[in-house]
């Protein structure tokens, strides 16, 4: 069954996280990759914790706070607030992953509704979408639910926006935890792992289809 809509995750999926290494290198020479990886981990942990305990703050706030936490943990001297803000803003300026634009265009050409479902704040999501030069019918931030993915409330946004049932909505993500959450909710999930060494999604949750490249995504969802 061809889906009626396809939604995409943003960070790490449509957008590459690779430039974070170089951006963080400016904080401590030789530690850029370590800082970026730890920052991403703490960012996700904080978003999940805030969701569980009911202490909402949008992703921009979480991103700045966890950068400071990361630097303290790694013993890196804290830079000025202006530098912290500039580095946190890197998330809003990340480039498209190779192949993503063509995949989105092919789905648009099939006259299937498209959208982004992201943990990003609405203001960051809107700003990113405006510079990508791609057509998306819906830009959905979890700000509307005040629950970060993978909470089920976050995945209710696409059905609410489109009027479609979850099983007629495709969802593309590079994040295993996101693939698991979306599959458990009932979306038709395509998991696009960031490396070829990841063979299986988290067990016991749901079974997304695994794609090895962006080029495979349209054919999987539109067949």
Secondary structure, DSSP 8 states (H G I E B T S, - for coil): ---SEEEE-TBTTTB--THHHHHHHTTSTT-HHHHHHHHHHHHHHHHHHHHHHT----HHHHHHHHHHHHHHHTT-----HHHHHHHHGGGGG--B-TTHHHHHHHHHHTT-EEEEEESS-HHHHHHHHHHH----SEEEEGGGTT--TTSHHHHHHHHHHH---GGGEEEEES-HHHHHHHHHHT-EEEE--SSTT-----TTT---EE-SSHHHHHHHHH-
